[in-house]
């Protein structure tokens, strides 16, 4: 294969190829989209049922999507998380779902103690995060952003930076104990850092962090905003090498899954203390928190997100992420070796990340006709398949590449018209990045 064929945009996802087969892998979502177009009021009446279909998908392996937000940075707000946890603490003390609507007999301090916290954590909650791991553009985590200019407009309580590399459990316990005294409610960790060349949190570091959180009573939260679907498991922390220990309490998700928010493990490291264990009680707790808002997730977005899960299962996106990742990494390594053979200086660490979440060193990445994502380090992110791009355009057309199963999307009423299916003007059309079709990879 000609390496120049690697000319996709691996950041903004322009030039996606659609295949008829893959769009047929979301029958439930497509039926609901058609219903929404024809009779939106009727579809809205079934909102609760549709939301339950999404939440109860076994794809998440027990992690329940509990809170939805417009952007992951909103979900990461420690104030939002602490409010949700207090609500769960109230729920844990109620005998029936109906009794939660009565004023709680417990003070906020007493509720916080059920979670292992004090009133300080209620009034001034903050996160501990891995130093240099975040490039948050706004909110509390922007205080520790890897991009210095973002710190100037950061708000909220300053997060606490910690270092995992080479740390013993005892040393980390000391650091986290001090952080907890300052209002820290938990630690957020990425299995693959979105900065600094895609550094991987090793299984050993992850287990050390788990043990330190256990001893200090801090929540363990995993940020899967970028890594979901791309790293050989629904969530990267579910890869085999990270198993065998406690589950994280919270999982932040977004982007690839088509919806942004918080997933919860009621049997997680710290949240298991609330005693919400039966499947019925778990769903009641989730329903109670979602009832706090009018509509947890805008219906068109919910339909799109449901379609993502259908396609991910039917298309084995997890397996594809591994195969496509191997293929692209081989091509990047071949290019690096060619550069060395030609006398050009290339560092030893050419690649970072896991599977199809790839970081390629800048000296190598610039030799490809590929649009990547900048990071604070020396790596360019190739953030792609098997992923989905959510494209909402008034007019957009795909060029037929001459391969069977590829078709043209032409403008339709209020948006796109794909094979005669007219989505509502407000519905984003979810399109699978069929790299395997474009490159003719046998996956």
Secondary structure, DSSP 8 states (H G I E B T S, - for coil): --GGG---BTTT-TT---BHHHHTT-HHHHHHHHHHHH-HHHHHHTHHHHHHHHHT-GGGTT-EEEEEESSHHHHT-HHHHHHHHHHHHHHHT-SSGGGGGS--SS-HHHHHHHTT--HHHHHS-EEEEETT-----SSGGGGG-SSGGGGGG--SS--EEE--TT--HHHHHHHHHHHHHTTEEEEEE-SB-SSGGG-B--HHHHHHHHHHHHHHT-EEEEEETTTTTTSSSSSGGGSGGG-SS---SEEEE-GGGSSEEEEE-TTSTTGGGG---SHHHHHHHHHHHHTTSS-SS-HHHHHHHHHHHHHHHHTTHHHHHHHHHHHHHHHHHHHHHHHHHTT----S--EEEETTEEEEEHHHHTTSS-B-B--SSSEEEEE-SS-EEEE--SS------S-TTB---EEETTEEEETTEE--TT--EEEE--HHHHHT---
